[in-house]
Amino acid sequence: MLLPIIALAAPALVAYCAVAFMVNTPGAVGDIGMASRLATFLRLKDVKVVDMVDSAAVYTSDFEAEKIAEGLSARDQRPSGFVVQWIGASSAVIAAEVLVSVIGPLFTDSLLIGPKEFPLVQFKISERGSEFYLGLAPALLAGFLFALAARVFSRRGLRGGAA
């Protein structure tokens, strides 16, 4: 919500705002994931959710909560495959590209995110018309790199926890 206000107040900062928006998007995806998990507890009575630093605690006197928590825990134990992580990360980058392409023209006539030779998002609006480009290849590459990093760091965490 703050980024559009900054962009209106200082149009020269639009490119920086777009980058900040794209960096914030994965965190928002995590928040949506957490909200969908918490939604499974909605049918219970007297539920209290406490926000922890990197998780949430659910308190209730309803006995059904333990069954729901076990189901969520079992789902967490299944490792997602590399391809699933790649598709998920690439989808998040593509969604951010689309959002920037929709919101960006409201604040500026041209925007380039990434190098000219391999742009992630680029658009230019002039009297002659509009040119829009969303880079699928850079999004897939970014998704691949995110998935690779997630795979490498998750394995390090497993080794570190077993020692």
DAMO-V113515 format. One record per backbone hydrogen bond with DSSP energy under -0.5 kcal/mol. NH is the residue of the N-H (numbers start at 1). CO is the residue of the C=O. E is the energy in kcal/mol with one decimal. If there is no record, write none. Layout:
nh=NH co=CO e=E
nh=NH co=CO e=E
//
This chain:
nh=5 co=1 e=-0.8
nh=6 co=2 e=-2.4
nh=7 co=3 e=-2.7
nh=8 co=4 e=-2.1
nh=9 co=5 e=-2.3
nh=10 co=6 e=-2.7
nh=13 co=10 e=-2.3
nh=14 co=11 e=-1.6
nh=17 co=13 e=-2.5
nh=18 co=14 e=-2.7
nh=19 co=15 e=-2.0
nh=20 co=16 e=-2.5
nh=21 co=17 e=-2.6
nh=22 co=18 e=-2.3
nh=23 co=19 e=-2.2
nh=24 co=20 e=-2.0
nh=25 co=21 e=-1.4
nh=26 co=22 e=-0.6
nh=28 co=24 e=-1.8
nh=29 co=25 e=-2.2
nh=30 co=26 e=-1.9
nh=31 co=27 e=-2.0
nh=32 co=28 e=-2.2
nh=33 co=29 e=-2.2
nh=34 co=30 e=-2.4
nh=35 co=31 e=-2.4
nh=36 co=32 e=-2.2
nh=37 co=33 e=-1.7
nh=38 co=34 e=-2.5
nh=39 co=35 e=-1.8
nh=40 co=36 e=-0.6
nh=40 co=37 e=-1.1
nh=41 co=38 e=-1.8
nh=42 co=39 e=-1.5
nh=44 co=41 e=-1.5
nh=48 co=59 e=-2.8
nh=50 co=57 e=-3.0
nh=51 co=49 e=-0.5
nh=52 co=50 e=-0.5
nh=52 co=55 e=-2.6
nh=57 co=50 e=-2.7
nh=59 co=48 e=-3.4
nh=59 co=57 e=-0.5
nh=65 co=62 e=-1.3
nh=66 co=63 e=-0.8
nh=67 co=63 e=-0.6
nh=68 co=64 e=-1.9
nh=69 co=65 e=-2.8
nh=70 co=66 e=-2.3
nh=71 co=67 e=-2.0
nh=72 co=68 e=-2.3
nh=73 co=69 e=-2.5
nh=74 co=70 e=-2.5
nh=75 co=71 e=-1.8
nh=76 co=72 e=-1.8
nh=77 co=73 e=-1.4
nh=78 co=74 e=-0.7
nh=78 co=75 e=-0.6
nh=79 co=77 e=-0.5
nh=85 co=81 e=-2.2
nh=86 co=82 e=-2.7
nh=87 co=83 e=-2.8
nh=88 co=84 e=-2.4
nh=89 co=85 e=-2.7
nh=90 co=86 e=-2.7
nh=91 co=87 e=-2.5
nh=92 co=88 e=-1.9
nh=93 co=89 e=-2.0
nh=94 co=90 e=-2.6
nh=95 co=91 e=-2.6
nh=96 co=92 e=-2.0
nh=97 co=93 e=-2.3
nh=98 co=94 e=-2.5
nh=99 co=95 e=-2.4
nh=100 co=96 e=-2.6
nh=101 co=97 e=-2.4
nh=102 co=98 e=-1.8
nh=103 co=99 e=-2.9
nh=104 co=100 e=-3.0
nh=105 co=101 e=-0.5
nh=106 co=103 e=-1.6
nh=107 co=104 e=-2.2
nh=108 co=104 e=-1.7
nh=111 co=123 e=-2.3
nh=113 co=121 e=-3.0
nh=114 co=112 e=-0.6
nh=118 co=115 e=-0.9
nh=119 co=116 e=-0.6
nh=120 co=113 e=-3.1
nh=121 co=113 e=-1.4
nh=122 co=133 e=-2.3
nh=123 co=111 e=-2.2
nh=124 co=131 e=-2.3
nh=125 co=109 e=-3.0
nh=126 co=129 e=-2.8
nh=129 co=126 e=-1.0
nh=131 co=124 e=-2.6
nh=133 co=122 e=-2.7
nh=135 co=120 e=-2.8
nh=135 co=133 e=-0.5
nh=136 co=134 e=-0.8
nh=139 co=135 e=-1.2
nh=140 co=136 e=-2.6
nh=141 co=137 e=-2.5
nh=142 co=138 e=-2.8
nh=143 co=139 e=-2.5
nh=144 co=140 e=-2.4
nh=145 co=141 e=-2.6
nh=146 co=142 e=-2.6
nh=147 co=143 e=-2.6
nh=148 co=144 e=-2.6
nh=149 co=145 e=-2.5
nh=150 co=146 e=-2.6
nh=151 co=147 e=-2.4
nh=152 co=148 e=-2.6
nh=153 co=149 e=-2.8
nh=154 co=150 e=-2.1
nh=155 co=151 e=-1.7
nh=156 co=152 e=-1.9
nh=157 co=153 e=-2.0
nh=158 co=154 e=-1.8
nh=159 co=155 e=-2.4
nh=160 co=156 e=-2.8
nh=161 co=157 e=-2.1
nh=162 co=158 e=-1.6
nh=163 co=159 e=-1.1
//
